[in-house]
Amino acid sequence: MKTPINANEKFAEFIAKEKFLAEKHYPGIADEKMRPIYTEKINQVASEFKILAESDNPTDEKYQEKIRIGLSRFSDVYMELDTEDRERVCTYIEELMDIVELKSSNGLLNKFLYGFDPIELIKKN
């Protein structure tokens, strides 16, 4: 997997922007006092993606592992996340995936958002 040339610039922009603000279909964070906590968790994933992107051998699997670890950091606040906030977390992860041109989270985003991966259900039927 080859890291896009402008990835570092895009990671910097991503980390710098304010997160969990109301926009488009997202009403904004449900509990305002959680904004810095959620933002730090997302920015940590971005930092880990950046480090991996700069490494000698970034792979889909390594990025997916960073996603898994990053989403697991929300386990302590998962019950406080409403559906819109969980969707927003997934959208941020998708933005990071776009930066490195990662095509799939391998079901991790679905498991985080829905508690299961609908693709797995389709495969079983």
BELMO-V206083 format. One line per field, one symbol per residue. phi: phi as a letter, one per 20 degrees, with the letter a starting at -180 (. if undefined). A space follows every 10 residues. Layout:
phi: ???
This chain:
phi: .dfggefgff ffffffffcm efaleefogf cgfegfffff ffffffffff fffeffbfcg fffffffgff fffeffcgfe fegfffffgf ffffffffgd meebemnfff fffdnbdgff ffffe
